[in-house]
Structure formats: structure tokens, C-alpha cells
Amino acid sequence: MHTIKIRFGDDPGKLEADLRKAVDEMFSLVNPRYNACHRIWRPQMDIYEAPGEIILLAEIAGAKREDLHVEIGRKTVKISGRRRIRPLSENARYRLVEIPYGYFERSIVLPAPIDAERVDATYVDGLLQIRMEKLPLDKSRKIPVQNG
């Protein structure tokens, strides 16, 4: 019997992200303000790992600290909030709209389990930094198999 292997890539959310991007581009061609107010945008992130911690940086320039929300799980981080649109000057109108405004959300799986009680978050110069202490790796042990 022959088998066919199908691989969709390493990132299971990439197909969804690509589809969302295509739809957003289509709507933005019809109405440039669509990008500014009507879609959920996802902040760019960097994650790096040190010996005892995981550090996440999220680029959220222009948002207010009180509009940011962080939820931490054992292996997940969810960042959400709102970047408010700035009012235009009187008699001004948009010619180009590239900066996303409105509600944003991003969830990410961490490379290692963390202690959700030992997390610090700071917001400086448009960057949200979350420092998370890693949980120690569990030591494996042998389990004897007994007769039933």
C-alpha cells in the first residue's frame, strides 16, 4: 500500500493568518479606513529563552498601559487590549492608513512550562516585556509494570 504524506508547515496557525491577511487586504482596497478600525490586529513579538526564564517582547506602540491585558497559563501567554485611534485635525482626511488601531489579541505557546505565579510585565517605549520564570524539568522515573 502506498501512502501520501501531506505537510501543512510547522506553524498550524499560518494558514489562518494568511487567509486573514488576504481578506484584510481585499477590504482595505475598497475602504482604506478598514485597516484602522475594523479588524483585530496581532502585535509583533520576540521570545527568547535564558537559563531560568522566558522573556517575551510585544510591540504595542501607542497603546496605553491601562488598555493592556495579559493572561498567563502554564505554557501559554495571551496579550490583548486596544490601541485607540487618534482624532484627525479639523478638515483633515486620510490619504494612507497603515497603522492598525482598535482591538488586538495574540496568544502564543511558550517553548517551556512556566510558573504562572512568578511573572513580571512592564511597558516602556511601546514595548511590553513579560519575564516568566521557567518551571524545573520533572525528573522521569521508571514505573514497574505488574501482572493484571
N, C-alpha and C positions, 0 to 999 in steps of 0.2 A: 504494500500500500504506500502511495506517495502522499506526502503532506506538504502543505504550503504554509510557510511562516509569514505572518503579516506583522510588521512593526510600525507603530504609530509614533515613535520617538520616545525620548527619555522623559519629556515633560508632558504628563497627561492633560494638563490644562492649556497646552499650546494651541490645540485645535480650536478650543473655545475662545481663546484670546485672539487668534487670527480671524475667526468669524466675527467676533465683536468689533474688531478694528475695521474690517471691511464694511460692516453695516454703519459704523460711525462715520467712516469716510464718505459713504454714499449720502447720508443725511447732511453732512457738513457741506457737501457740494450744493445742495438745494438751499440750505439755510446756514450761513457761517456761524450764527449765534448758537446753533445746536450744540457745538463743542463746548461753549462757555457755560451752559446752564442745565442741559437736559440729560446728560449721561453720567454714569458712575465712572469715575476715573480711578486708576490704580497708581499709587506713588511708586517711584523707582526705589529699589532697596539694594543695599550691600549687606552681606552677612559674612562675618569671619569668626574663626574659632581660635581661642587661646587655650593653653593647657587646662585651666579650670573654669572657663566661661565661654559663652557665645555672645557676640556683640552684633546687634542689628542696627543699621543706619537707614532711615527712611527720609527721602527728600520731600518736604511738605512746605516749601517756602510760601509765605503769605497767609498761612493758617494761624489762627490764634490758639494759644496753649489750651484755653478752656474749651475749645471746639474739638480737641483730640481725645480719642478713646482707645485704650489698649486693653486687650483681653489675652491672658496667658493661660495656656494649658501645659501639660507635661511635655509635649513635643510640638506645640503649635503656638503661633502668635497671630492675633487679628488686630489690625490697626484700622480705625475708621474715624470719620469726622467730616468737617465741612470747611471748604475754603470759600469765603464769601466773595461774590463779585463786587468789584469796586464801581461806584457810580460814575457815570460819564459826566464830563463838564457840560454845561448848558450848550445846546446846539451842536454837540459833537455826535458823531456816529462811527460805528465800527467800520474799518477797512480790512482788518486782518484780525482773526481771533484764533490764537493758538494755545493760550494758557487755559487749562481746564479749571473750571470753578464748580462749586456745588459739592454734593456728597461724594466722598471717596471711601473705598474699602479695599483691603488687601489682607488675605490670610496666607500664611506660609508654614510649611512643615520644617521644623528645625532638624539639623543633622544629628543631634543627640538629645536625650531627655534632660530637662532642666528642673530645678527646684523652683516651683511657682511662687514660693514664699520669699525667695531671695532674688528679687528683680528690682532694678533701678531704671527709671526713664527720665531723660532730660531733653529739653527742646531749646536749642540755641542756633541762631543764624539760619533758620529754616530747615534744620536737620533734627529729626527725632532720633535720639540714641537710646537703645534699650540694652542694658547689660544684664545677662542672665547667668546665674551660677549653674554649672552642669552637675547633674546627679552622678555619684560614683557608680562605676560599672558594677553590676551584680556579678558576683563570682559564681561560676557554674558549679554544679555539684552532680554527682552520679546518683541516679535513682535505681535501687535494685528492683528487678522485675521478679515478682513472686508468682508461684503457681496459683491458678484460679480455683 
